[in-house]
């Protein structure tokens, strides 16, 4: 299995300005880096944002994906270059990215730099205290998103943008490429189902970077007006095939799982296991009662999932690890896996949980599945949503489609 951790980090570094401490990251495996070597995340363009931080109290919204180079985190670089952050705000999975999905993460102190870490995922609050907001002047955002409405990093960003607007704080987003940025798919969220896994009226696959999404949220009035700057990626557009240098969260350990995530995450709203508690989450699906299947797996507690669904039970189902990446990307978001499992188990409404609507974003998809519609028939019903969103987002794009 191809692990993201084994893939070469993208060449993020450029020469810093004299005031910002020069550093050029090394490329360890140039053969693997040919396709993406020219792509640079916003963090690499220090000349665009370091001058904005001088003499100001800096806070950072970031996690383990905010790598300035292959071996140095953004926070470490800022400290090394004199722009020492006064605080770090951490999203789901925590600052170091080790907490499992949905787990509460407490406040702490970063051992390497001594900077206080304030969790935005502690189970008690959706925004920092007034005291915390008054402690800084500018917020730097740097997190690797995967371009899906139910992936929560963008929600932490939007909440912090609202808080910054209330306190007159500026926001600088250091943009990163979207590995699913080459397409838009799925229904637009019905805001009746707004939740911690769906915050904005956007499709399941929005095809935007964090910077673009921040611009659209401000422009469309989805968040409060805030002083916003986006430091763009270099040599990137929405057709770029971008392999993540770091796994974005514990249960998306491979590029293959990231491509399957749009379709497979819908199983979180069903009785079916999608492989949490295995070495291949989001790349398989199954249930103890699925019939006539030649593949099986048994979820068990592990570091990425301490209480996986159907733990200890043999699940019969489907192994998608052999499906080529190109085929998954070409197909985009598909309901055929969910429809397959639904028809196999023949449980009716008991197949679903209330989470399903929060993930798919509308109530009519479940109804159509129960009524016997095919995946293709259902997917055709959200094509107008896709086209509507493609048109409305155009004014906020920073990169060519």
Protein Blocks (a to p, Z undefined) as FASTA:
>chain_A
ZZfklpccddfbccddfklopaddddfblmlmmmmmmpccfklmmmlmmmmmgopacddd
ddfklcfblkbcfklmmmmnopacfbdcddehijnopacghiacdddddfklopacddfb
gopacbdcfklmmmpmbdcdddddehiaklcklmmmmmmmmmmmmnopacdddddddfkl
mbcedjdddfklgcfkbfbdcdfblopafklmmmmmmmnopaccddddddddehiafkbc
cddfbdfbfklmbfklmmmmmmmmmmmmccbdehiaiabehiaccdfkbghiabdcdddd
dfklmbgghihiacddddfklpcfklmmmnmpafklmmmmmmmnonojmlpcfklmmmno
paklmmmmmnopafklmmmmmmmmmmmmmmmmmmmpcbdZZ
